[in-house]
């Protein structure tokens, strides 16, 4: 299985959207500072995830969620 996940910084009003085959491992990497973009904004908390059968489906959804329309959809979903 592959996942699209959204994490939010506990101290800053920022979100990060990504995809992976192991959400728990990936969030641990974000919180250990192993990812350049998220390093300075930790700790991170998982706020949303979706499951997909293939990596390509997950990456397609990730790309949508990073678009303007996808961000608006996420804002509405996470209210």
KEKE-3310 file (N, C-alpha, C; in steps of 0.2 Angstrom, whole numbers, plus 5000, padded with zeros to 4 digits):
npx = (5004:5002:5003:4996:5000:4997:5005:5007:5015:5019:5022:5022:5012:5011:5010:5014:5014:5015:5020:5021:5027:5027:5020:5022:5036:5040:5036:5043:5056:5054:5053:5065:5073:5078:5074:5075:5066:5057:5065:5067:5055:5050:5042:5032:5015:5004:4990:4981:4978:4978:4975:4982:4982:4993:5009:5010:4996:4996:5005:5000:4989:4995:5001:4990:4985:4994:4992:4983:4969:4968:4974:4964:4953:4959:4959:4946:4942:4949:4943)
npy = (4994:5011:5028:5045:5058:5071:5082:5093:5107:5108:5120:5130:5138:5129:5116:5100:5090:5074:5058:5040:5023:5020:5027:5030:5028:5038:5050:5050:5052:5065:5071:5069:5077:5074:5078:5090:5102:5101:5101:5113:5116:5107:5100:5088:5083:5071:5074:5070:5057:5046:5031:5021:5009:5009:5016:5026:5031:5037:5047:5054:5059:5066:5076:5083:5088:5097:5107:5123:5121:5109:5112:5120:5111:5103:5112:5114:5101:5099:5107)
npz = (5000:4997:5003:5005:5014:5026:5036:5050:5057:5074:5080:5070:5058:5047:5034:5027:5013:5008:5000:5003:5007:5020:5033:5047:5048:5040:5046:5057:5052:5047:5060:5065:5058:5046:5034:5022:5020:5030:5042:5050:5056:5065:5080:5070:5066:5062:5052:5042:5031:5016:5008:4995:4981:4972:4969:4960:4959:4972:4971:4961:4967:4978:4970:4966:4979:4982:4973:4970:4970:4976:4989:4994:4994:5005:5015:5017:5021:5032:5042)
capx = (5000:5005:4999:4997:5000:4998:5008:5007:5020:5016:5024:5021:5006:5013:5008:5018:5011:5020:5018:5026:5024:5027:5019:5025:5043:5042:5035:5049:5061:5053:5054:5072:5077:5081:5071:5077:5061:5053:5069:5067:5049:5048:5039:5027:5010:5000:4983:4977:4981:4974:4978:4981:4985:4999:5013:5008:4990:4997:5009:4995:4985:4999:5002:4983:4984:4999:4989:4979:4962:4969:4975:4957:4950:4961:4957:4939:4941:4952:4940)
capy = (5000:5018:5033:5052:5061:5078:5084:5100:5109:5110:5127:5135:5137:5126:5109:5097:5085:5069:5051:5035:5017:5018:5034:5031:5029:5044:5055:5049:5055:5072:5074:5068:5082:5071:5080:5097:5106:5101:5101:5119:5117:5102:5093:5087:5079:5068:5077:5067:5052:5042:5025:5019:5003:5010:5022:5031:5034:5041:5052:5059:5063:5071:5082:5087:5091:5102:5112:5127:5118:5103:5115:5123:5105:5101:5117:5113:5094:5099:5112)
capz = (5000:4997:5006:5004:5021:5028:5043:5052:5062:5081:5082:5065:5054:5040:5032:5022:5010:5005:4999:5006:5008:5027:5036:5053:5047:5036:5050:5062:5048:5047:5066:5067:5055:5040:5027:5022:5020:5037:5047:5054:5058:5069:5078:5066:5069:5056:5052:5037:5026:5012:5006:4988:4979:4969:4970:4955:4962:4978:4968:4957:4973:4981:4966:4966:4985:4982:4969:4973:4971:4981:4995:4996:4996:5011:5020:5019:5024:5039:5046)
cpx = (5004:5000:5001:4996:5000:5000:5008:5012:5017:5017:5023:5015:5008:5011:5013:5014:5016:5017:5023:5023:5024:5026:5022:5033:5045:5041:5040:5055:5060:5054:5061:5076:5080:5079:5072:5072:5058:5058:5068:5060:5046:5046:5033:5022:5006:4993:4979:4981:4976:4978:4977:4985:4992:5003:5011:5001:4991:5001:5005:4991:4989:5000:4996:4983:4989:4997:4985:4972:4963:4970:4968:4953:4952:4959:4950:4938:4944:4949:4937)
cpy = (5006:5023:5040:5054:5068:5079:5091:5101:5111:5117:5133:5133:5134:5119:5107:5091:5080:5063:5046:5029:5015:5025:5035:5032:5036:5050:5055:5053:5062:5075:5073:5073:5079:5073:5088:5102:5107:5101:5107:5120:5112:5104:5094:5082:5077:5071:5074:5062:5049:5037:5023:5013:5004:5016:5028:5035:5039:5047:5057:5063:5068:5077:5086:5091:5097:5108:5117:5124:5112:5106:5118:5117:5103:5106:5116:5106:5095:5104:5108)
cpz = (5000:5000:5004:5011:5021:5035:5044:5058:5069:5083:5077:5061:5047:5040:5027:5020:5006:5003:5001:5006:5016:5031:5042:5052:5044:5041:5055:5058:5048:5054:5069:5063:5048:5033:5028:5023:5027:5043:5052:5058:5063:5076:5074:5068:5062:5057:5047:5033:5022:5009:4998:4986:4976:4970:4966:4957:4967:4975:4965:4962:4976:4977:4966:4973:4986:4977:4973:4975:4976:4988:4998:4998:5003:5016:5022:5023:5031:5044:5052)
residu = (UNK:UNK:UNK:UNK:UNK:UNK:UNK:UNK:UNK:UNK:UNK:UNK:UNK:UNK:UNK:UNK:UNK:UNK:UNK:UNK:UNK:UNK:UNK:UNK:UNK:UNK:UNK:UNK:UNK:UNK:UNK:UNK:UNK:UNK:UNK:UNK:UNK:UNK:UNK:UNK:UNK:UNK:UNK:UNK:UNK:UNK:UNK:UNK:UNK:UNK:UNK:UNK:UNK:UNK:UNK:UNK:UNK:UNK:UNK:UNK:UNK:UNK:UNK:UNK:UNK:UNK:UNK:UNK:UNK:UNK:UNK:UNK:UNK:UNK:UNK:UNK:UNK:UNK:UNK)
# end
